Amino acid sequence: MRDSDADIAINTLNKLITQELKAARAGSCQGNRPLEECATTRSNAYAFARDKIKEALADAVEERDAGNPFLPRRDELVTQDMHTCDLCGRWCSGPVYRVCLCYADQSRVASDVCADCMWRLGFRPVRTVPLEAYWRYERWVSEHPTGRKD
C-alpha cells in the first residue's frame, strides 16, 4: 500500500525528532550545553511541524465529511466491527446501511453499504419517529377505520 505524502512527511519528521533528541542527550552527557540547546530547539520545531500537519489533515477530513449525514458525528458511539462495503469493496467501520438497488426489472440488495457510497449514490437519511408518536398513530388508525375491506 502506497503511503500518502503526508504520511511520508510525518514519518520523516518523527525520524528527525528522534535524531535530535539523541543529539540533545549526547550533548547533555558530554556537558556540551550549546549542542543540547540547539538539538532540543530543532526537535521542538520538528514536533510542532508534525503536529500542524496532523491537525491540518484532521481539519481536512472533517471539512470533507461535514456534508455527509451518514457518517457518525464527533463523540458519537459506533461499533468497531469491520465490514466490506458491497458496492465499493472497501473495508469500513462504523455504521453500515442496507439498501435495495433497483433498475428496470433488476434489483439487488446490498446488506453492507458504507457511508461514502450512501452519500455518492445520493441517498438521503430518513427521519426517526419516536416510539410514543408511532403508538399514537397506531391508536388513531385503529380508532378511525377507513371503511374499505381487504
Secondary structure, 3 states (H helix, E strand, C coil): CCCCHHHHHHHHHHHHHHHHHHHHHHHHHHCCHHHHHHHHHHHHHHHHHHHHHHHHHHHHHHHHHCCCCCCCCCCCCCCCCEEECCCCCCEEECCCEEEEEEECCEEEEEEEECHHHHHHCCCCCCCCCCHHHHHHHHHHHHHCCCCCCC
